[in-house]
Amino acid sequence: MKLATIGVGNAGSKVIDRMVEFEQATGRDLCRHTLVINTARTDLAKPEHVPEDRRLLIGETHKKAKGHGVGGDAAIGAEVAKTEIDEIRRIFDDVEIHEVDAILVAAGLGGGTGSGAAPVVIEELQKMYDEPVYGLGMLPGKYEGGRPALNSARSLQSFVNKVDNFIAFDNDAWRSRGQTIEEGYEEMNRELATRIVTLLAAGEVDESEVGENAMDSSDIMRTMEVGGVSSIGYASTDVDTPDDGLLSRFSDEEVSDMESTDAAKIKGLVRRAVNSRLTVPCDVASAERALIIFAGPPSEISRKGVESARDWLEQETETVDVLAGDDPRTGSDTLAAVVLLSNVTDTPRIKEIQDQAVDAQDTIQQQEAVREEEIESLITDDNNDLDPIV
Ligand SMILES: Nc1nc2c(ncn2[C@@H]2O[C@H](COP(=O)(O)OP(=O)(O)OP(=O)(O)O)[C@@H](O)[C@H]2O)c(=O)[nH]1
């Protein structure tokens, strides 16, 4: 697939930056256009792989943002994006839309810029283009507290209603002990970039000289067209590509045994991808559609293995809509299986965030009411004998 990628806010921009890094390191060419949008000048300087002229600062003249971010206030994030929508639209004008199959908008949903501005950007993109717009959202950890949970629960509604498919990443599930927050985010962003690029870069070449089992962009888009929330599984293994003539040295029986081992390896890789940490933990059986991509040297991708892996996933997901195909990467020293579970409706973490958000909203409302009473009582004398000057 060929993508235009847009990072909104700090987390969204960092993930897009890591995607570009990963695709360059692995010889892929997924992100044909990149753009990052932020309300904080310092955060806008962080990406290492996004050209200077593809970074847009919004809210510089807003009385609260002033180029320093919106401090977690999603309403300001949305307001700033709406006010500067002409500027945002102008920067999209440079995107040669016929060169891309889809647009991906990434954001951390716990902050103010990502949660507030990204849905405004998505709404505009949907008006401007016919191509699908996908969302990629990082859900805040429970430990971050009520405000990020409230931002993300509300922003999730906007995202899912406006995008063609929303890929979720749960920071809680990916948190490791013994790391600073920055180290943790760095690792998460690399893991996420690996999954997204391995998935979406399949079928990026139009005139595929490779076999008929190659996954096509339209297959990926078909799996995602059901909308809702999606999760991604991934597993990889190192490969030792044998000499081409190696098999001829073995008997037919030996070759057949080796093929069964290869098939078992392929199936095992897919089981590992689904049973290890998904981008957002979910009940696999609640997926509406699924897709498996094998990225690696063609000689490592056993046909029998692909078929049995697909059969296995059909049973796990309880759906017949499971596609499996290759992304041949000759010369690659890894074989990866990436599994897209599209429209998963049973994701406990989203329920948890909503509960935390409702509690936070109640607390905020109560605190506001109490605060007004307390200020009133502080500035009023006991018998209310005094009047304000103006
Ligand atoms: N996975 C991941 N999540 C991050 C990272 N940085 C921040 N987050 C998450 O994203 C949320 C939003 O943080 P930021 O992206 O810094 O905030 P913002 O959207 O720029 O908004 P403001 O800072 O309020 O202007 C946080 O609550 C975290 O949950 C990151 O590098 N990786």
The ligand as an SDF file (V2000), in Angstrom:
LIG
                    3D

 32 34  0  0  0  0  0  0  0  0999 V2000
    2.8910    4.9550   22.6140 N   0  0  0  0  0  0  0  0  0  0  0  0
    3.2260    6.2030   22.9480 C   0  0  0  0  0  0  0  0  0  0  0  0
    2.3750    6.9490   23.6400 N   0  0  0  0  0  0  0  0  0  0  0  0
    2.7470    8.1900   23.9750 C   0  0  0  0  0  0  0  0  0  0  0  0
    4.0060    8.7380   23.6530 C   0  0  0  0  0  0  0  0  0  0  0  0
    4.0660   10.0060   24.1490 N   0  0  0  0  0  0  0  0  0  0  0  0
    2.8960   10.2320   24.7520 C   0  0  0  0  0  0  0  0  0  0  0  0
    2.0790    9.1440   24.6550 N   0  0  0  0  0  0  0  0  0  0  0  0
    0.6740    8.9810   25.0390 C   0  0  0  0  0  0  0  0  0  0  0  0
   -0.0410    9.9610   24.3260 O   0  0  0  0  0  0  0  0  0  0  0  0
   -0.7780   10.7830   25.1920 C   0  0  0  0  0  0  0  0  0  0  0  0
   -0.7340   12.1830   24.6760 C   0  0  0  0  0  0  0  0  0  0  0  0
    0.5550   12.7380   24.8550 O   0  0  0  0  0  0  0  0  0  0  0  0
    1.1570   13.7650   23.8200 P   0  0  0  0  0  0  0  0  0  0  0  0
    1.1150   13.1840   22.4500 O   0  0  0  0  0  0  0  0  0  0  0  0
    2.4760   14.1960   24.3610 O   0  0  0  0  0  0  0  0  0  0  0  0
    0.1130   14.9690   23.9080 O   0  0  0  0  0  0  0  0  0  0  0  0
   -0.3830   15.9170   22.7350 P   0  0  0  0  0  0  0  0  0  0  0  0
   -1.4040   15.2230   21.9220 O   0  0  0  0  0  0  0  0  0  0  0  0
    0.8090   16.4680   22.0210 O   0  0  0  0  0  0  0  0  0  0  0  0
   -1.1750   17.0600   23.5380 O   0  0  0  0  0  0  0  0  0  0  0  0
   -0.6860   18.2170   24.5330 P   0  0  0  0  0  0  0  0  0  0  0  0
    0.6420   17.7990   25.1170 O   0  0  0  0  0  0  0  0  0  0  0  0
   -1.7800   18.2740   25.5450 O   0  0  0  0  0  0  0  0  0  0  0  0
   -0.5910   19.4570   23.7060 O   0  0  0  0  0  0  0  0  0  0  0  0
   -0.1940   10.5600   26.5640 C   0  0  0  0  0  0  0  0  0  0  0  0
   -1.2190   10.6780   27.5150 O   0  0  0  0  0  0  0  0  0  0  0  0
    0.3570    9.1460   26.5020 C   0  0  0  0  0  0  0  0  0  0  0  0
   -0.6600    8.2220   26.8140 O   0  0  0  0  0  0  0  0  0  0  0  0
    4.8820    7.9210   22.9010 C   0  0  0  0  0  0  0  0  0  0  0  0
    6.0040    8.3070   22.5380 O   0  0  0  0  0  0  0  0  0  0  0  0
    4.4450    6.6750   22.5870 N   0  0  0  0  0  0  0  0  0  0  0  0
  1  2  1  0
  2  3  2  0
  2 32  1  0
  3  4  1  0
  4  5  2  0
  4  8  1  0
  5  6  1  0
  5 30  1  0
  6  7  2  0
  7  8  1  0
  8  9  1  0
  9 10  1  0
  9 28  1  0
 10 11  1  0
 11 12  1  0
 11 26  1  0
 12 13  1  0
 13 14  1  0
 14 15  2  0
 14 16  1  0
 14 17  1  0
 17 18  1  0
 18 19  2  0
 18 20  1  0
 18 21  1  0
 21 22  1  0
 22 23  2  0
 22 24  1  0
 22 25  1  0
 26 27  1  0
 26 28  1  0
 28 29  1  0
 30 31  2  0
 30 32  1  0
M  END
$$$$
